[in-house]
Amino acid sequence: MTAPAVVSEAPKTSNGHIPGETGIWVFVLGDMTVFAMLFAGFVFYRAEQLGLYLESQAALNQTFGAINTLLLLSSSWFVVMGTDAARRDARALAQRLFAAAFLCGAGFGLVKFFEYREKVLQGLTPVANEFYSFYYMLTGLHLLHVLIGMIVLGFVFLRARAGIRTASDRMFLEGSATYWHMVDLLWIVLFPLLYLMK
Amino acid sequence: MISLLRHPATIVWLILAGVTVFSWWLGTDHGSGAPLQAHVNITTGVILLSLVKVRLILFHFMEVREAPWQLKRVCDAWIVVVGLVLIGLYRFATPGN
């Protein structure tokens, strides 16, 4: 005999609840590990040409990097609040919060655009030197994750209107939120390595 | 609106934003002209702070604190391994450090 499912609330066992489903966590932890290997590669190759890396880093605009960190942290906060609102069936509020998270993501993309533009106009392209190869590869790969995340957030926004009706609605919402937070998390490690490491 | 601001995630966000601004200050303005060893220690601190932020995001935003213990430990293991590798490579493979 099964109790009627309250799908807006996560099923909880004595062992706890996996947000989304196990599959999303396999993907997220795998993606995090691939990025971690790239980060390790960056620190390793940096050691071989320390002067070049420090000199190249000095041309980066730390302010762009820090603003983008704050934008992603804020977007994550909006997603946490949006998920919370959706679980309470406060659909209109959830939609507003997801829209705000999306706009923070768009702001991140815009800052990145101006940052790339500034660098390219200075002749600092991906082929300028090894530091800039890493810079464009790491930030570009991360930006791709941001763009995918914004598409996902778009769907989260649309589906929030109807509310959480089925277990699959709940898994989609939690899985999407988990992915978006991972995008934030990766930037949190990327920012100090590229912009701040002395 | 008040309930949003009272949410535990808001406190986590405040800590994350505060640490970000502090790391930014540490990594840019502070210690210019300071001896190399000071830079090495500051950078080590900045990496450690970023891993503290990662743990806050995993456990509080990604809801790992409510997850089965296996997921908690896998996440903690990722943080410890990444911290050891990055700080290890930074401190021991970089000439002069």
Interface residues (C-beta under 8 A of the other chain):
Chain A: K12 T13 N15 G16 H17 I18 P19 W25 L29 M32 T33 A36 F39 A40 V43 F44 R46 A47 L50 Q62 G65 A66 T69 L70 L73 S74 S76 W77 V79 V80 M81 D84 E174 A177 T178 H181 M182 D184 L185 I188 V189 F191 P192 L193 Y195 L196 M197 K198
Chain B: L4 H7 A9 T10 W13 L16 A17 T20 V21 S23 W24 L26 G27 T28 G31 H39 V40 I42 T43 V46 I47 L49 S50 L51 K53 V54 I57 L58 H60 F61 M62 E63 V64 E66 A67 P68 W69 L71 V74 C75 W78 V81 V82 V85 L86 L89 Y90 A93 T94 P95 G96
